[in-house]
Amino acid sequence: MGTQTVARSALVNTLLEVKGLAKMFGGLVAVDNVSFHIEAGETLGMIGPNGAGKTTLFNLLTNELKQDAGEILLNGTEVSNLPTQERVKQGLARTYQVPRPFSGLTVAENIRVSMMPDNLWRMLAHAYDCGREHEIALSVGFREADIGKYPGELAMGDLRKLELARTLATGSKVLLLDEVFAGLTYGEIAQISKLLLEHKNNGMTFIIVSHDLRALAPLVDRVLVLCFGRTIAEGTFDEVIQQKTVQDAYLGYKQ
């Protein structure tokens, strides 16, 4: 089925809307009738214990898994049946909890691949912007000396930065960040947080999965809490963290 345009919801500025998304693996319900929306320029946090369904939900949003039920709307257009690359073109891209760089390409080359257009005329125009990958690499905290390195030469923190850089390079409007702070030092977390806030102020929209609640708290407008594939709470960070059901589910949280 091709792209189907549907009526916009009453949420006028809604950029991404998920309706009744569900996924089963045999008898296991991994995502259970999850619905949420995110407004343009908003940052939504997604938290929950291990196995709550957060990464599976990201995989459904980017078509790495096919949903059993539900709809995904991006800017008012249903994208539920579009392949991954088409969803990227529509403005939806992600990072991975386990980094997936091209091992035979340098940092700069990995970023450049994410920038590559999909037709000849755009490719010719792209040739005049060949320094953009260096700008992106520096913006996420790479030192100039590291931009020419290969992924196998990088520490985990730098691999996380490369994941973020590659996602930013797609030019997408909605970025799904899966454990973007994992493996980073306090200084690196502060640097990445500052970068995300700058992009948010410029209109970027984020969904961030993180177990580092202290890093997440100052970034998010709202939080969605998953447990066993279900939404158990939604609201501001302070609202959801005070709920007993959330505290019981998320045993690693300490106030």
C-alpha positions in Angstrom: 0.0 0.0 0.0 1.3 3.4 -0.9 1.5 6.5 1.4 -1.9 7.4 2.6 -2.7 11.0 3.7 -5.1 11.1 6.6 -6.8 13.9 8.5 -4.7 15.7 11.0 -5.5 15.2 14.6 -6.9 17.9 16.8 -3.3 18.4 18.0 -2.4 21.0 15.4 1.4 20.8 15.9 1.6 17.1 16.2 4.6 15.8 14.3 4.5 12.1 15.2 1.4 10.2 16.4 1.3 6.6 17.3 -2.1 4.8 17.6 -2.6 1.4 19.2 0.8 0.0 18.3 1.2 -3.7 19.1 3.8 -6.4 18.5 3.9 -10.0 19.6 6.7 -12.6 19.5 4.9 -15.9 19.7 2.9 -15.7 23.0 4.9 -12.8 24.3 3.4 -9.3 24.0 6.3 -7.0 23.5 4.4 -3.8 22.7 0.8 -3.7 24.0 -1.6 -1.1 22.5 0.8 1.8 22.9 -0.4 5.3 21.8 1.3 8.6 22.2 2.1 11.8 20.3 4.9 14.3 20.1 4.6 17.9 19.1 7.1 19.7 16.8 10.1 20.9 18.8 9.2 18.8 21.8 11.4 16.3 23.6 9.7 13.1 24.9 11.5 10.8 27.3 10.8 7.1 27.2 11.7 5.1 30.3 11.1 1.8 31.9 12.9 -1.3 33.2 14.9 -3.6 31.0 12.5 -5.6 28.7 9.8 -2.9 28.9 9.6 -2.7 25.1 11.3 0.6 24.5 13.8 -0.6 21.8 11.1 -2.8 20.2 8.9 0.3 20.0 11.7 2.2 18.2 12.1 -0.8 15.9 8.4 -0.6 15.0 8.7 3.2 14.4 11.5 2.7 11.9 10.1 -0.5 10.2 12.9 -2.8 11.5 10.0 -4.8 12.9 6.5 -4.9 11.4 3.7 -4.0 13.8 0.8 -6.5 14.3 -1.6 -3.7 14.9 -1.7 0.1 15.0 -0.8 3.2 13.0 2.2 5.5 12.7 1.5 9.0 11.4 4.3 11.4 10.6 3.3 15.0 10.0 -0.3 13.9 9.4 0.7 11.2 6.9 0.4 7.5 7.6 3.9 5.8 7.2 3.0 2.5 8.8 3.6 0.6 5.5 6.7 2.5 4.3 10.2 1.0 4.3 12.8 2.3 6.6 14.6 4.5 4.0 11.3 6.2 3.0 10.6 7.0 6.7 14.0 8.6 6.9 13.1 10.7 3.8 9.9 11.7 5.6 12.0 12.9 8.5 12.3 10.0 11.0 15.7 8.6 12.0 17.3 6.9 15.0 20.4 5.9 16.9 21.0 2.4 18.2 21.7 1.1 21.7 24.5 -1.0 20.2 26.4 1.3 17.8 26.3 0.2 14.2 29.0 2.2 12.3 30.6 1.0 9.0 33.8 -0.5 10.3 35.7 0.1 7.1 34.9 3.9 7.0 36.4 6.7 9.1 34.3 8.9 11.4 34.0 11.5 8.6 33.1 8.9 6.0 30.4 7.3 8.3 28.8 10.7 8.7 29.1 11.4 4.9 27.2 8.2 4.1 24.3 9.4 6.2 24.3 12.7 4.3 24.3 11.1 0.8 21.2 12.0 -1.3 19.2 9.5 -3.3 19.3 11.1 -6.7 21.9 12.4 -9.1 21.0 16.1 -9.0 21.0 16.3 -5.2 24.3 14.4 -5.3 25.9 17.0 -7.5 24.7 19.7 -5.2 26.0 17.8 -2.2 29.5 17.9 -3.7 29.7 21.6 -2.7 29.0 20.8 1.0 31.8 18.3 1.5 32.9 19.9 4.8 29.6 19.4 6.5 30.6 16.1 8.0 33.5 17.7 9.9 31.2 20.4 11.3 28.8 17.7 12.5 31.6 15.6 14.0 33.0 18.6 15.9 29.5 19.6 17.1 29.0 16.2 18.9 32.4 16.5 20.6 34.9 14.8 18.3 38.4 16.2 18.3 39.8 17.1 14.9 42.4 14.4 15.3 39.8 11.7 15.8 37.7 12.5 12.7 40.0 10.4 10.5 39.9 7.4 12.8 38.1 4.1 12.2 35.3 2.8 14.6 37.6 0.1 15.8 39.9 2.8 17.2 37.2 4.5 19.2 36.1 4.2 22.8 32.4 3.5 23.5 31.8 7.1 24.3 33.0 8.2 20.9 31.0 5.4 19.2 27.9 6.9 20.9 28.9 10.3 19.5 29.2 8.8 16.0 25.8 7.3 16.2 24.3 10.7 17.1 26.3 12.4 14.4 25.2 10.0 11.7 21.5 10.5 12.8 21.9 14.3 12.8 23.4 14.1 9.3 20.2 12.6 7.8 18.5 16.0 8.3 15.5 14.3 9.9 13.0 16.3 12.0 12.3 13.6 14.5 15.3 11.8 16.1 14.9 8.6 18.1 17.8 8.3 20.5 18.3 4.9 22.1 20.5 5.1 25.3 22.4 8.1 23.8 24.2 8.7 27.2 25.3 5.2 27.9 29.1 4.9 28.2 29.7 8.6 28.4 31.5 10.5 31.1 29.8 13.3 33.0 31.6 15.9 30.8 30.5 14.1 27.6 26.9 13.9 28.9 26.9 17.6 29.5 28.3 18.3 26.1 25.7 16.1 24.3 22.9 17.5 26.5 23.9 21.0 25.4 23.9 20.0 21.8 20.4 18.4 22.0 19.0 21.5 23.7 20.5 23.7 20.9 18.9 21.5 18.2 15.6 21.5 20.2 15.7 25.3 20.3 16.1 25.2 16.5 13.0 23.1 16.1 14.3 19.6 16.3 12.0 16.9 17.9 13.5 14.1 20.0 12.3 10.9 21.6 15.0 9.8 24.1 15.3 6.4 25.7 17.6 6.5 28.7 18.3 4.8 32.0 20.2 7.8 33.1 17.2 9.7 34.6 19.3 12.6 35.9 20.7 13.3 32.5 17.2 12.9 31.0 15.3 15.1 33.4 16.4 18.6 32.2 15.9 17.7 28.6 12.4 16.4 28.4 9.0 18.1 28.2 7.1 14.9 28.9 7.9 11.3 29.8 6.3 8.0 28.7 6.8 5.1 31.0 6.6 1.5 29.7 6.4 -1.7 31.6 5.9 -5.1 30.0 5.1 -3.4 26.8 2.3 -1.2 28.2 2.1 2.5 29.0 1.8 2.8 32.8 2.3 6.6 33.1 2.7 9.7 31.0 3.3 13.3 32.1 6.1 15.6 33.1 9.2 14.1 34.5 8.3 15.1 38.1 4.8 13.9 37.8 5.6 10.4 36.6 8.6 9.8 38.9 6.4 10.5 41.9 3.9 7.8 41.0 4.2 4.6 43.0 3.5 2.4 40.0 6.5 3.9 38.2 8.7 3.6 41.3 7.7 0.0 41.7 8.4 -0.8 38.1 11.6 1.2 37.8 13.5 -0.2 40.8 16.8 1.3 39.8 15.6 4.9 40.4 16.8 6.6 43.6 15.6 10.1 44.5 
